[in-house]
């Protein structure tokens, strides 16, 4: 009898279910792990802020006893999308000036509007508006460059998203600093404040080569390295930028920044449209990440980045929306995946260029690599942060389904996202933001719009 009881106890111990905070089930789990597994009738178990396991639903159900469940039999589960280049607070300038070239757009409209309107409150509510839009379209991590970035960080944390947030350094008086020295001082205070945050990765963001001195760029790199944070910068966005750099410095912007040592540490370079072969080799050698902004580069007629060449070299190239003040008027990464793939096809003349699975990787695991965060986010694997989305397949644009990656890139939209989890916390459930007062955010955004219109005489 004793032996029988011991056997029962051992069996109970062996087969006792592990506790989990969440089990999320779906028709497919798109893991983006190294084998790019897509698990049919799959599930993800979450404990605390991390993924505990990924596998077949029956296996996960046997293994885990979940406190909460999210059953989505008509949806796929995927890693949260990663936006590698934004100016989030500029959501409040959405549509302020369209159909212009970059320098005209900046100098005649954006810089004057910023001088009259940008404040800490502007950044706080503009970032909240952007976060609401991003989470409702499946973005869970975004890289940002703007002013008053401490206000952006507060808004990001309140919204529950993950952010790589760069305090802007620029070589003329800006809304939050009158000199580059003051901007660097402000940036250092920001780095100190957020260097151990669970959601915010603070960064330093010298705007570009053409808006900063060599001394300021060197100081920015030194500061980033001292605190072990990324440096975010615009690079070779337009042909004019490159031509003027050759006249002024005798070299391309990439080559000048390399001489200054700007790439001596984690760097995320946005746009990178006009890179020559030497530029691409330098960025590869320096292990730089790149943010490809397809919509923005199209809308401003800046050109088309050589994405296929960059990826073939092994350069981590993610997707960014830029904007949304007129360079791109929304934050929908589903649109960016679709456009990025099609642009490479039409410019290379090869329909096989940038296939759907590779485009989806740019929005997930490759974007994570570009930000230096591939060990934390970008795929659904045990031990990584529990950042995930569910996307409804019960839509006219999703039926029938022959290829998950084809649907993710060419058919599905941000509006098909149903649920969003970041760091183990469910932020969106069936398209409803759970912890935000969405109506208040929309009301504040509209109020700022009226104020901005008056300030610029619209």
C-alpha positions in Angstrom: 0.0 0.0 0.0 2.8 2.4 0.9 4.5 1.6 -2.4 1.3 2.3 -4.3 0.8 5.7 -2.5 4.4 6.7 -3.3 3.9 5.8 -6.9 0.8 8.0 -7.1 2.6 10.9 -5.5 5.5 10.5 -7.9 3.1 10.4 -10.9 1.2 13.4 -9.6 4.5 15.3 -9.3 5.7 14.4 -12.8 2.4 15.4 -14.4 1.6 18.4 -12.3 0.9 21.4 -14.6 3.2 24.4 -14.4 1.5 27.7 -13.4 1.3 30.3 -16.1 -0.2 33.8 -16.1 -1.5 33.5 -19.7 -2.0 30.9 -22.4 -2.8 32.4 -25.8 -4.1 30.0 -28.5 -4.6 30.6 -32.2 -5.0 28.9 -35.6 -1.3 29.6 -36.2 1.7 30.8 -34.2 4.2 32.6 -36.4 7.3 32.2 -34.3 10.1 34.0 -36.3 12.5 31.7 -34.5 15.7 30.7 -36.4 13.8 27.9 -38.2 10.9 30.4 -39.0 8.4 27.8 -37.7 4.7 28.4 -38.2 2.8 26.2 -35.7 -0.7 25.2 -36.7 -3.2 25.0 -33.8 -0.5 26.6 -31.6 -0.2 28.4 -28.3 2.0 30.6 -26.3 2.4 30.4 -22.5 3.4 33.6 -20.6 4.8 33.9 -17.1 5.3 37.4 -15.8 6.9 39.5 -18.5 8.4 36.6 -20.4 7.4 33.8 -22.8 7.4 30.5 -20.9 6.8 28.2 -23.9 5.6 28.1 -27.5 4.2 25.0 -29.1 1.1 23.0 -30.2 -2.0 24.0 -28.3 -2.5 20.4 -26.9 1.1 20.3 -25.6 0.9 23.8 -24.0 -2.5 22.9 -22.4 -1.1 19.7 -20.9 2.0 21.5 -19.6 0.5 24.7 -18.1 -2.3 25.7 -15.8 -3.1 29.3 -16.8 -4.7 31.9 -14.7 -6.0 33.6 -17.8 -6.6 32.4 -21.4 -7.0 34.2 -24.7 -8.5 31.8 -27.2 -8.4 33.0 -30.8 -9.2 30.0 -33.1 -9.7 32.4 -36.1 -6.5 34.4 -35.6 -2.8 34.0 -35.9 -0.4 34.9 -33.1 2.8 36.7 -34.1 5.6 38.7 -32.5 4.8 42.3 -31.9 5.9 44.6 -34.7 8.9 46.8 -34.4 9.0 50.3 -35.8 12.7 51.3 -36.1 12.2 55.0 -36.9 9.5 57.4 -35.8 8.9 60.9 -34.6 5.9 59.9 -32.5 4.9 63.3 -31.0 4.7 64.7 -34.6 1.3 62.9 -34.8 0.0 66.3 -33.8 1.4 67.7 -37.1 -0.3 65.0 -39.2 -1.1 66.4 -42.7 0.2 69.9 -41.9 2.1 70.0 -45.2 2.1 67.4 -47.9 3.5 66.9 -51.4 6.8 68.6 -50.8 10.5 67.8 -51.0 12.2 67.1 -47.7 14.1 70.5 -47.3 11.0 72.6 -48.3 8.9 70.5 -45.9 11.3 70.9 -43.0 12.4 74.5 -43.5 9.1 76.1 -44.6 6.7 74.2 -42.5 8.0 71.8 -39.8 10.7 73.9 -38.2 8.5 77.0 -37.9 5.5 75.0 -36.6 7.8 73.3 -34.1 9.2 76.6 -32.9 5.7 77.9 -32.2 4.1 74.7 -30.7 6.4 72.1 -29.3 6.4 71.8 -25.5 6.6 69.1 -23.0 2.8 68.8 -23.0 2.7 68.7 -26.8 5.2 65.8 -26.8 3.3 64.0 -24.0 -0.1 64.0 -25.8 1.4 63.6 -29.3 3.2 60.5 -28.1 0.1 59.1 -26.5 -1.8 59.6 -29.7 0.9 57.8 -31.6 1.1 55.0 -29.1 -2.6 54.5 -29.4 -2.4 54.3 -33.1 0.6 52.0 -33.0 -0.7 49.5 -30.6 -4.1 49.3 -32.4 -2.1 48.4 -35.6 0.2 45.8 -33.9 3.4 47.8 -33.1 4.8 46.9 -29.7 8.2 48.5 -29.9 9.2 51.8 -31.6 12.4 53.8 -32.0 11.8 57.5 -31.6 13.7 60.8 -32.2 12.3 64.0 -30.8 12.5 66.8 -28.3 11.4 66.7 -24.6 12.0 62.9 -24.8 11.4 62.5 -21.0 7.8 63.4 -21.8 7.7 60.9 -24.6 9.1 58.3 -22.2 6.5 59.0 -19.5 3.7 58.7 -22.2 5.2 55.5 -23.6 5.4 53.9 -20.1 1.9 55.0 -19.3 0.6 53.4 -22.6 2.6 50.2 -21.9 4.6 50.1 -25.1 8.3 49.5 -25.5 10.4 52.3 -26.8 14.0 53.1 -27.9 13.7 56.8 -27.3 16.3 59.2 -28.5 16.8 62.7 -27.2 17.4 64.9 -30.2 20.7 66.9 -30.6 20.6 69.6 -33.3 22.9 72.4 -34.2 20.5 75.3 -33.8 18.0 76.5 -31.1 15.3 73.9 -30.7 12.2 73.7 -28.5 14.0 72.2 -25.6 17.6 73.4 -25.9 19.1 76.7 -27.1 22.5 75.2 -27.9 24.0 71.8 -28.8 25.8 71.9 -25.4 22.4 72.4 -23.6 20.9 69.6 -25.7 23.8 67.2 -24.7 23.3 68.1 -21.1 19.6 67.4 -21.3 20.3 64.1 -23.1 22.6 63.0 -20.4 20.0 63.7 -17.7 17.5 61.6 -19.8 20.0 58.7 -20.1 20.5 58.7 -16.4 16.8 58.7 -15.6 15.8 55.8 -17.9 18.9 53.6 -18.2 17.3 50.8 -16.0 13.7 51.0 -17.1 11.9 47.9 -18.1 10.1 49.4 -21.1 12.3 52.4 -22.2 15.8 52.1 -23.7 17.1 55.7 -23.7 19.2 56.8 -26.6 20.9 59.8 -28.0 19.8 61.2 -31.3 22.0 63.7 -33.2 19.6 64.7 -36.0 22.0 64.3 -39.0 25.4 65.2 -40.3 24.1 68.3 -42.0 22.5 69.7 -38.9 25.4 69.1 -36.4 29.0 70.0 -36.1 31.7 67.4 -36.0 32.4 68.2 -32.4 28.7 67.7 -31.5 28.6 64.4 -33.3 31.7 63.2 -31.5 30.3 64.3 -28.2 27.1 62.4 -28.9 28.9 59.2 -29.6 31.0 59.5 -26.5 27.9 60.1 -24.4 26.2 57.1 -25.9 29.1 54.8 -25.3 29.6 56.1 -21.7 26.0 55.0 -20.9 25.9 52.0 -23.2 23.0 53.2 -25.2 22.2 53.4 -29.0 22.8 56.4 -31.2 20.0 57.2 -33.6 20.7 59.4 -36.7 19.3 60.3 -40.1 21.6 59.3 -42.9 21.8 59.8 -46.7 18.0 60.4 -47.0 18.2 62.5 -50.1 20.5 62.9 -53.1 21.0 66.6 -52.2 22.3 65.6 -48.7 24.9 63.5 -50.4 25.9 66.0 -53.0 26.3 68.8 -50.4 28.4 66.5 -48.2 30.7 65.8 -51.1 31.1 69.5 -51.8 31.6 70.4 -48.1 33.6 67.4 -46.9 34.8 65.6 -50.0 33.0 62.5 -49.0 29.6 60.9 -48.5 27.8 61.4 -45.1 28.5 57.8 -44.2 32.2 58.3 -44.8 32.3 61.5 -42.9 30.5 60.1 -39.9 32.8 57.1 -40.0 35.9 59.4 -39.8 34.4 61.1 -36.9 33.9 57.8 -35.1 30.1 58.1 -34.9 29.7 54.4 -35.8 32.0 53.2 -33.0 29.1 51.8 -31.0 25.5 50.7 -31.5 24.0 52.9 -34.3 20.7 52.9 -35.9 20.7 54.9 -39.2 17.4 56.0 -40.7 16.7 56.1 -44.4 20.1 55.2 -46.0 18.7 55.8 -49.5 21.8 57.1 -51.3 24.5 54.7 -50.1 27.3 53.7 -52.5 29.2 50.5 -52.3 31.8 51.8 -49.9 29.1 53.2 -47.6 27.4 49.8 -47.4 30.7 48.1 -46.6 31.4 50.6 -43.9 28.0 50.1 -42.3 28.4 46.4 -42.4 31.9 46.6 -40.8 30.5 48.9 -38.1 27.6 46.6 -37.4 25.1 49.5 -37.8 21.4 48.9 -37.9 19.3 50.5 -40.6 15.7 51.8 -40.6 14.1 51.6 -44.0 11.2 54.0 -44.4 9.5 53.1 -47.6 6.4 55.3 -47.4 8.4 58.4 -46.3 11.0 58.0 -49.0 8.2 57.6 -51.6 6.1 60.5 -50.4 9.0 63.0 -50.2 10.4 61.6 -53.5 13.7 60.9 -51.8 14.4 57.7 -53.6 14.4 54.0 -52.9 16.9 52.5 -50.5 19.0 49.5 -51.7 17.3 47.1 -49.3 18.1 43.9 -51.1 21.8 44.8 -51.2 21.8 45.7 -47.5 20.1 42.5 -46.5 22.4 40.4 -48.8 25.4 42.0 -47.0 23.9 40.9 -43.7 23.1 44.4 -42.5 20.2 44.4 -40.0 17.6 46.4 -41.8 14.2 47.0 -40.1 11.2 49.0 -41.1 10.2 52.5 -40.0 7.2 54.7 -40.6 9.0 58.0 -40.0 6.4 60.9 -39.9 3.6 61.3 -39.5 3.7 65.0 -40.1 3.6 64.7 -43.9 6.6 62.5 -44.7 4.2 59.6 -43.9 0.8 60.2 -42.4 0.4 57.1 -40.3 2.2 54.4 -38.2 0.9 51.3 -40.0 3.8 48.8 -40.3 1.6 46.4 -42.3 1.6 49.1 -45.0 5.4 49.4 -44.7 5.9 45.7 -45.2 3.8 45.7 -48.3 5.4 48.7 -49.8 9.0 47.7 -48.9 8.5 44.4 -50.7 6.9 45.8 -53.8 9.4 48.7 -54.1 12.3 46.3 -54.2 10.5 44.2 -56.9 9.8 47.2 -59.2 13.2 48.8 -58.8 15.2 45.6 -59.3 12.9 44.2 -62.0 12.9 41.0 -60.1 9.5 39.8 -58.6 11.5 37.5 -56.3 13.2 40.4 -54.6 12.3 40.8 -50.9 9.8 38.0 -50.6 7.0 38.1 -48.0 8.7 36.1 -45.3 11.8 38.4 -45.5 9.6 41.5 -45.4 7.8 40.2 -42.3 11.2 39.5 -40.7 12.1 43.2 -41.3 9.1 44.1 -39.1 10.0 41.6 -36.4 13.3 39.8 -35.8 15.5 41.8 -38.2 14.1 45.0 -36.8 15.0 43.8 -33.4 18.6 43.1 -34.6 18.7 46.6 -36.1 18.0 48.0 -32.6 20.4 45.5 -30.9 17.4 43.9 -29.1 17.2 40.5 -30.8 17.8 38.6 -27.6 14.8 40.2 -26.0 12.1 40.8 -28.7 11.3 40.1 -32.3 10.4 36.4 -32.1 8.2 34.1 -30.0 10.7 32.0 -28.1 10.9 30.9 -24.5 12.7 33.4 -22.4 12.0 36.4 -24.6 9.8 39.3 -23.6 6.1 38.5 -24.0 5.5 41.0 -26.8 2.9 39.6 -29.2 -0.1 40.3 -31.3 -3.1 38.4 -32.6 -4.4 39.1 -36.1 -7.8 38.1 -37.2 -8.1 35.7 -40.2 -11.9 35.9 -40.2 -12.0 38.8 -42.6 -12.9 38.9 -46.3 -9.3 40.0 -47.1 -7.9 36.9 -45.3 -10.0 34.2 -46.9 -8.9 31.7 -48.3 -5.5 31.3 -46.8 -2.7 29.4 -48.6 0.4 31.2 -47.1 0.6 32.9 -43.7 3.5 35.1 -44.8 1.7 36.1 -48.0 -1.3 37.2 -46.0 0.8 39.1 -43.4 2.5 41.2 -46.0 0.2 41.5 -48.9 -3.4 41.1 -47.6 -3.7 41.9 -43.9 -3.9 45.4 -42.5 -3.2 47.1 -39.2 -6.9 47.2 -38.6 -7.0 43.4 -38.6 -5.0 43.3 -35.4 -7.2 42.1 -32.6 -5.1 41.8 -29.4 -1.8 43.2 -28.3 0.4 42.2 -25.4 3.6 43.9 -24.2 5.9 42.7 -21.4 3.2 40.2 -20.4 0.5 42.8 -20.1 -2.6 42.7 -22.4 -2.9 46.3 -23.7 -5.5 45.7 -26.5 -8.3 43.1 -26.3 -10.5 42.7 -29.4 -9.4 46.1 -30.7 -10.1 47.9 -27.4 -7.3 49.7 -25.6 -7.6 48.4 -22.0 -5.5 50.8 -20.0 -5.9 54.0 -21.9 -8.7 56.6 -22.1 -8.8 56.6 -25.9 -11.5 59.3 -26.0 -9.4 61.7 -23.9 -6.4 61.1 -26.1 -8.5 61.8 -29.2 -10.0 64.9 -27.7 -6.6 66.3 -26.6 -5.2 65.6 -30.1 -8.0 67.5 -31.8 -7.6 70.4 -29.3 -3.9 70.6 -30.2 -4.8 70.6 -33.8 -6.9 73.7 -33.5 -4.2 75.4 -31.6 -1.6 74.5 -34.2 -3.8 75.7 -37.0 -4.2 79.1 -35.4 -0.4 79.4 -34.8 0.4 78.9 -38.5 -2.5 80.8 -39.9 -4.4 77.8 -41.4 
